[in-house]
């Protein structure tokens, strides 16, 4: 099945995570200072795009694009008004945008933009776009014939601030989507059918449950496992789950969090904390038994406890992870830092601790 998926819908990796934000200039500054990203490209009114400003930031192999409306009445302005700041596009790098688009549409995807050519003095890009859950989309980007900063229409831009010598994160590990009750299997089927993805892991029922709330989650990935999309839906519980809270405040399905891969989670957490990033707190009791079941990790348990970093182990190895608080005024999108040592899981052993931490924050907001 994985081989067929490579043949039918070959994915090279994530091309970019594209955000719609109320103020792209300030977002670019925040992610430069707090996440250590380097601005590389820009387009806006000064470069012939009168309706929006867009800043491209990179860290290692990861690319974020922050698009902000310059005037009201545009589709981008409507997106921000409806959802607040959030992810609009999980763009995928492909070998052939036309082939990938044709395959997806033939297998049930809704086409938004058919394949079209973008070109400037740096070469050519072919792009096409399909719809995903809610207002989320996947732009399929074929850029093998392009040497410019990002896409035709963008100009190179200097860093907003002096970037750190060592990147805080090196690539996008996975992107998590929240969908409505009863819709998870529908969207899992969409990724199987339209994009040739297969299931990686499945978590249901008590695996992701606390005293108050529960959710169900499945993970789909491309054949190479470079692109991983966990999908969550709420499950019945005594109180409002974190997925319900997200759906209410985002105004529907959307991208809940983005996991950023790092090879030194301790240095990353310390740098981001120093820059003002707030992380979810973990009770000290979590660490009392951690060493007995996770075993030895690169980072001593005492340092994990000090920084609030979680650990999990499976048959393939272990991982270290930590989650930020929501990064916007609405309790919607947040980030994860993850350092993998063999494990290709998603921290199943930490789900209960994580969700209890999220519920404590929900209770402070009055949304539990």
C-alpha positions as CSV (number, residue, x, y, z in Angstrom):
1,X,0.0,0.0,0.0
2,X,2.8,2.4,0.9
3,X,4.5,1.7,-2.5
4,X,1.3,2.4,-4.3
5,X,0.9,5.6,-2.5
6,X,4.3,6.8,-3.6
7,X,3.5,5.9,-7.2
8,X,0.0,7.5,-7.2
9,X,0.6,10.6,-5.3
10,X,4.4,11.1,-4.7
11,X,5.1,13.7,-2.0
12,X,8.5,15.2,-1.5
13,X,7.7,16.7,1.8
14,X,6.1,19.8,3.3
15,X,6.6,22.9,1.1
16,X,5.2,25.5,3.6
17,X,2.8,26.1,6.4
18,X,0.8,29.2,5.4
19,X,-0.9,31.3,8.0
20,X,-3.6,34.0,7.6
21,X,-2.9,36.6,10.3
22,X,-4.3,40.0,11.2
23,X,-0.8,41.7,11.1
24,X,1.8,39.9,9.1
25,X,4.6,42.4,10.0
26,X,4.1,41.7,13.7
27,X,3.7,38.0,13.2
28,X,7.0,37.9,11.3
29,X,8.7,39.7,14.2
30,X,7.2,37.3,16.7
31,X,8.3,34.2,15.0
32,X,11.7,35.6,14.3
33,X,12.4,36.6,17.9
34,X,10.5,33.8,19.7
35,X,11.0,30.9,17.3
36,X,14.4,31.8,15.9
37,X,13.2,31.9,12.3
38,X,14.9,33.8,9.5
39,X,12.9,35.9,7.1
40,X,13.9,35.1,3.5
41,X,11.2,36.6,1.3
42,X,8.4,39.2,1.1
43,X,5.6,40.4,-1.2
44,X,3.2,43.3,-0.6
45,X,2.0,46.6,-1.9
46,X,5.6,47.7,-2.5
47,X,6.2,44.8,-4.8
48,X,2.9,44.9,-6.8
49,X,0.5,43.1,-4.5
50,X,-1.8,45.9,-3.2
51,X,-4.2,43.7,-1.1
52,X,-1.9,41.8,1.2
53,X,1.5,41.6,2.9
54,X,3.3,38.3,3.1
55,X,6.5,37.4,4.9
56,X,8.3,34.1,4.4
57,X,10.3,32.7,7.4
58,X,12.5,29.6,7.5
59,X,14.3,27.5,10.1
60,X,16.3,24.6,8.8
61,X,14.1,22.8,6.3
62,X,10.9,24.3,7.6
63,X,9.1,27.2,6.0
64,X,6.2,29.4,7.3
65,X,4.4,32.0,5.3
66,X,2.5,34.8,7.1
67,X,-0.1,36.5,5.0
68,X,-2.0,39.6,6.3
69,X,-4.7,41.6,4.6
70,X,-3.9,45.2,3.8
71,X,-7.5,46.1,3.0
72,X,-10.9,44.9,3.9
73,X,-13.2,43.0,1.5
74,X,-10.7,40.4,0.4
75,X,-10.9,36.7,0.8
76,X,-7.9,36.8,3.1
77,X,-9.5,39.5,5.3
78,X,-12.7,37.3,5.5
79,X,-10.6,34.3,6.6
80,X,-9.0,36.3,9.4
81,X,-12.3,37.8,10.5
82,X,-13.9,34.3,10.7
83,X,-11.1,32.3,12.3
84,X,-8.6,34.7,13.8
85,X,-4.9,34.0,13.1
86,X,-4.5,30.4,11.9
87,X,-3.2,28.0,9.3
88,X,-4.9,28.3,5.9
89,X,-2.7,26.0,3.8
90,X,-0.6,23.0,4.4
91,X,1.4,23.2,1.1
92,X,3.0,20.0,-0.2
93,X,6.1,19.7,-2.4
94,X,5.4,17.3,-5.3
95,X,7.3,16.2,-8.3
96,X,4.4,17.0,-10.6
97,X,1.6,19.4,-9.5
98,X,-0.5,18.5,-12.5
99,X,-0.3,14.7,-11.9
100,X,-0.9,15.1,-8.2
101,X,-3.9,17.4,-8.7
102,X,-5.4,15.2,-11.4
103,X,-5.1,12.1,-9.2
104,X,-6.6,13.8,-6.2
105,X,-9.6,15.3,-8.1
106,X,-10.2,12.0,-9.9
107,X,-10.4,10.3,-6.4
108,X,-12.8,12.7,-4.9
109,X,-10.9,15.8,-3.8
110,X,-12.5,19.2,-4.5
111,X,-10.3,21.2,-6.8
112,X,-9.8,24.9,-5.8
113,X,-7.2,26.0,-8.3
114,X,-6.2,23.9,-11.3
115,X,-2.5,23.6,-12.2
116,X,-1.1,26.9,-13.3
117,X,2.4,28.3,-14.2
118,X,4.1,30.9,-12.1
119,X,7.4,32.3,-13.5
120,X,9.9,35.1,-13.2
121,X,13.6,35.5,-13.9
122,X,14.5,32.7,-11.4
123,X,12.5,30.0,-13.2
124,X,9.1,28.3,-13.1
125,X,6.8,26.9,-10.5
126,X,3.7,24.9,-11.2
127,X,1.0,25.1,-8.4
128,X,-2.4,23.6,-7.9
129,X,-4.8,23.6,-4.8
130,X,-7.3,21.2,-3.4
131,X,-9.7,21.6,-0.4
132,X,-9.2,19.8,2.9
133,X,-11.2,20.0,6.2
134,X,-12.9,23.3,6.9
135,X,-11.3,26.2,5.1
136,X,-7.9,24.4,5.1
137,X,-6.3,23.7,1.8
138,X,-3.4,21.8,0.3
139,X,-1.4,23.7,-2.4
140,X,0.6,21.2,-4.5
141,X,3.9,22.9,-5.4
142,X,6.3,21.7,-8.1
143,X,9.4,23.9,-7.8
144,X,12.3,21.8,-9.3
145,X,12.8,24.4,-12.0
146,X,12.9,27.4,-9.6
147,X,15.8,29.1,-7.8
148,X,14.1,32.2,-6.3
149,X,13.5,33.0,-2.7
150,X,10.1,31.4,-2.4
151,X,7.6,31.8,-5.3
152,X,7.5,34.2,-8.3
153,X,6.1,37.5,-7.1
154,X,8.2,37.3,-3.9
155,X,11.4,39.3,-3.4
156,X,14.3,38.4,-1.2
157,X,14.0,40.0,2.3
158,X,16.6,40.4,5.1
159,X,16.1,38.9,8.5
160,X,13.8,40.8,10.8
161,X,16.3,40.3,13.7
162,X,19.7,38.6,13.9
163,X,18.9,34.9,13.7
164,X,20.4,32.5,16.3
165,X,23.6,30.7,15.3
166,X,21.8,27.4,15.8
167,X,18.2,27.0,14.6
168,X,15.6,26.3,17.3
169,X,13.9,23.8,15.1
170,X,15.0,22.1,11.9
171,X,11.8,20.8,10.2
172,X,8.1,20.3,10.5
173,X,7.5,16.9,12.1
174,X,3.7,16.7,11.8
175,X,0.6,18.9,11.5
176,X,-2.6,18.1,13.5
177,X,-6.1,18.9,12.3
178,X,-9.3,19.1,14.4
179,X,-12.6,18.1,12.8
180,X,-16.2,17.9,14.0
181,X,-17.7,14.9,15.9
182,X,-18.2,12.0,13.5
183,X,-16.0,13.4,10.7
184,X,-12.6,11.9,11.5
185,X,-13.1,8.7,9.6
186,X,-14.4,10.7,6.6
187,X,-11.3,12.8,6.4
188,X,-9.0,9.8,7.0
189,X,-10.8,8.2,4.0
190,X,-10.2,11.4,2.0
191,X,-6.4,11.2,2.6
192,X,-6.4,7.5,1.7
193,X,-8.4,7.9,-1.4
194,X,-7.4,11.3,-2.8
195,X,-3.7,11.4,-1.7
196,X,-2.7,7.7,-1.3
197,X,-1.8,8.2,2.4
198,X,-2.0,5.3,4.9
199,X,-2.6,5.0,8.6
200,X,0.3,5.2,11.0
201,X,-1.1,5.0,14.5
202,X,-4.6,5.0,15.9
203,X,-5.7,6.2,19.3
204,X,-9.3,5.8,20.5
205,X,-11.3,5.8,23.7
206,X,-9.4,5.5,26.9
207,X,-6.1,6.2,25.2
208,X,-7.1,9.9,25.0
209,X,-9.4,10.4,28.0
210,X,-9.4,12.2,31.3
211,X,-12.0,12.4,34.0
212,X,-13.8,15.2,32.0
213,X,-13.2,14.8,28.3
214,X,-12.1,12.6,25.5
215,X,-11.2,12.6,21.9
216,X,-10.4,10.2,19.1
217,X,-7.4,10.5,16.8
218,X,-5.9,8.8,13.8
219,X,-2.7,9.5,11.9
220,X,-2.3,9.5,8.2
221,X,1.0,9.8,6.4
222,X,2.4,9.6,2.9
223,X,4.4,6.6,1.8
224,X,7.7,8.1,2.8
225,X,6.4,9.2,6.2
226,X,7.8,12.7,5.6
227,X,4.3,14.2,5.8
228,X,2.2,13.2,8.8
229,X,-1.2,14.5,9.6
230,X,-2.9,13.4,12.8
231,X,-6.7,14.1,12.8
232,X,-8.7,14.5,15.9
233,X,-12.4,14.6,16.6
234,X,-14.2,15.1,20.0
235,X,-15.6,12.2,21.9
236,X,-18.5,12.3,24.4
237,X,-17.3,13.4,27.9
238,X,-18.6,15.0,31.0
239,X,-17.4,18.4,29.9
240,X,-16.3,20.3,26.8
241,X,-13.2,18.8,25.3
242,X,-10.2,20.7,24.0
243,X,-11.4,19.8,20.5
244,X,-14.8,21.3,21.2
245,X,-13.2,24.5,22.5
246,X,-11.0,24.7,19.4
247,X,-14.0,24.2,17.0
248,X,-16.0,26.9,18.8
249,X,-13.3,29.5,18.9
250,X,-11.8,28.8,15.4
251,X,-15.3,28.7,13.9
252,X,-15.0,25.2,12.5
253,X,-12.4,22.6,11.6
254,X,-8.8,23.6,11.2
255,X,-5.1,23.0,12.1
256,X,-4.7,22.6,15.8
257,X,-1.0,22.4,16.2
258,X,2.3,22.1,14.4
259,X,5.0,19.9,15.7
260,X,8.6,21.2,15.1
261,X,11.5,18.8,15.1
262,X,14.6,19.8,17.1
263,X,17.8,17.9,17.9
264,X,18.2,19.8,21.2
265,X,14.9,20.3,22.9
266,X,16.5,21.7,26.1
267,X,18.3,24.5,24.2
268,X,15.2,25.1,22.2
269,X,12.9,25.4,25.2
270,X,15.4,27.6,27.1
271,X,15.7,30.0,24.1
272,X,12.0,30.2,23.5
273,X,11.2,30.7,27.2
274,X,13.8,33.5,27.3
275,X,12.0,35.1,24.3
276,X,8.6,35.0,26.1
277,X,7.0,31.7,24.8
278,X,4.7,30.1,27.3
279,X,4.6,26.3,27.6
280,X,2.0,24.1,29.3
281,X,3.1,23.1,32.8
282,X,3.4,19.5,34.0
283,X,2.8,18.5,37.6
284,X,5.9,17.3,39.5
285,X,4.2,14.0,40.1
286,X,4.5,13.1,36.4
287,X,8.3,12.9,36.8
288,X,8.3,10.8,40.0
289,X,7.7,7.6,38.1
290,X,9.0,8.7,34.7
291,X,12.4,7.1,34.9
292,X,11.0,3.7,35.8
293,X,9.1,3.2,32.5
294,X,10.8,5.5,30.0
295,X,14.3,4.4,31.0
296,X,17.4,6.4,30.3
297,X,17.1,9.4,28.0
298,X,19.6,11.9,26.6
299,X,18.3,14.5,29.0
300,X,18.3,13.6,32.8
301,X,14.9,13.4,34.4
302,X,15.8,16.3,36.7
303,X,16.3,18.6,33.7
304,X,13.1,17.3,32.1
305,X,11.3,18.2,35.3
306,X,12.8,21.6,35.5
307,X,11.7,22.5,32.0
308,X,8.4,20.6,31.9
309,X,9.4,18.4,29.0
310,X,7.5,15.1,28.5
311,X,9.1,11.8,27.5
312,X,7.7,8.6,25.9
313,X,9.1,5.3,24.8
314,X,7.9,2.6,22.3
315,X,9.3,-0.4,20.7
316,X,11.5,1.7,18.3
317,X,13.0,4.2,20.8
318,X,12.0,7.2,22.7
319,X,11.0,10.9,22.2
320,X,11.0,14.1,24.2
321,X,8.2,16.6,23.6
322,X,6.7,19.8,25.0
323,X,3.7,21.9,24.0
324,X,3.2,25.7,24.0
325,X,0.2,27.6,25.2
326,X,-2.0,28.8,22.3
327,X,0.0,31.4,20.4
328,X,-3.0,33.6,19.6
329,X,-5.7,35.4,21.5
330,X,-8.2,32.7,20.7
331,X,-7.5,29.3,22.3
332,X,-6.8,27.7,19.0
333,X,-3.4,27.1,17.4
334,X,-0.3,26.0,19.4
335,X,3.0,24.4,18.7
336,X,4.9,21.3,19.9
337,X,8.7,20.8,20.1
338,X,9.7,17.2,19.5
339,X,13.1,15.4,19.7
340,X,13.0,11.9,18.4
341,X,15.4,9.1,19.2
342,X,14.1,6.2,17.2
343,X,10.4,6.5,18.2
344,X,8.1,7.4,15.3
345,X,5.1,7.7,17.7
346,X,3.3,10.8,18.9
347,X,3.7,10.5,22.7
348,X,0.8,8.2,23.4
349,X,2.0,7.7,27.0
350,X,1.7,11.4,27.6
351,X,-1.8,12.0,26.3
352,X,-3.5,11.9,29.7
353,X,-0.9,14.2,31.2
354,X,-1.1,16.6,28.3
355,X,-4.9,16.8,28.2
356,X,-5.1,17.3,31.9
357,X,-2.6,20.2,31.4
358,X,-4.8,21.6,28.6
359,X,-7.9,21.2,30.8
360,X,-6.3,23.3,33.6
361,X,-5.9,26.1,31.1
362,X,-9.4,25.6,29.7
363,X,-10.8,26.0,33.2
364,X,-8.9,29.3,33.6
365,X,-10.6,30.5,30.5
366,X,-14.0,29.3,31.7
367,X,-14.3,26.9,28.8
368,X,-14.1,23.5,30.4
